[in-house]
Amino acid sequence: MDIQQKMPAFTAERLVKTFDVSAPWLSRVLERKPRQYLHAVNDISFTVPAGGCLSIVGESGCGKSTVARLVTGLHRPTSGALRFAPGAQGAPLSVQMIFQDPFASLNPRWRVKNIVAEPLRELKLLKTRAEIADRVEELLQIVGLSISDGEKFPHEFSGGQRQRISIARALASEPEFLVCDEPTSALDVSVQAQVLNLMRKLQDELGLTYLFISHDMSVVRHMSDRIAVMYLGRIVEEGDTEKLFADPRHPYTQLLLQTIPNVQNPNRNRAPASGEVPSPLKPPSGCTFHPRCPIATKRCSVEIPEVRMLSNGTRIACHLVDEREAAVAL
């Protein structure tokens, strides 16, 4: 079955997350400053197909990690809806998260066996110590570690091994949906490949669904069925991975793809990125990418583009897309 025809495991509808970053009340009164708000996520919608992988990609500060925390319940949305499909046997869909920094997310005072066993104990998934110990050993072996590694502490491992421990802990509660917040960004390239291959293998064997967060286009190409490109809190383009790489339509997507090294043509002509990423506290009017866009028009600076569906299934927010391809405004 085509990945677009699969039932959605998760749907976000018009998701908004705003943070109040105002100075303390007394400072605002003395300096006569108004409240200040940061619109980290600004009216985005997307669907993660069951058994598939949707990646959200963009530069630092675009809001993609905030989306991950909204999906896992670490943040509450300001507005919008989060809908999970029923899990196995009609139970609520089980969700877990793999964090960006494996060292910061692991308790340095606990042995690995206790870290991996924590979800089993807290959720009361197994009754006896023997059952928990057996399950921990099984999980360590699933992620490519040895049983003896359970006796060690996190600082005794490399970055890639610590991320394997994080994956084992996430799998302990037998989740169906994993939210992966830049799980390989702190790792060397060769180690990244090992961890990504492990995650693809686990997805195939366990039927997992992934929401994958990254800034690296080459990584998301390896992992994803669909890719959503995010810029300053909004999704500007979303489509099937191969279609998006073969024919990127949004200027920002084209800019990101030019950052991927090309071994066959390392000296290819690449348009340099112009300007800096604007502050999310004071985003530009209209299309937020227009100050850096090489083809922006006056309309781009005053009117926010609607998200439209193209005939090839790609969703895009750009005024300059051929109107004949734009089917319906979403």
Secondary structure, DSSP 4 states (H G I P E B T S, - for coil): --GGGSPEEEEEEEEEEEEE-PPPHHHHHHHT----EEEEEEEEEEEEETT-EEEEE-STTSSHHHHHHHHTTSS--SEEEEEE-B-GGGPBPPEEEE-S-TTTTS-TTS-HHHHHHHHHHHTT---SHHHHHHHHHHHHHHTT--GGGGGS-GGGS-HHHHHHHHHHHHHTT--SEEEEESTTTTS-HHHHHHHHHHHHHHHHHHT-EEEEEES-HHHHHHH-SEEEEEETTEEEEEEEHHHHHHS--SHHHHHHHTTS--SS-TT---PPPPS-PPPTTSPPSSSTTTTT-TT--HHHHHSPPPPEEETTS-EE--TTS-TTTEEEE-
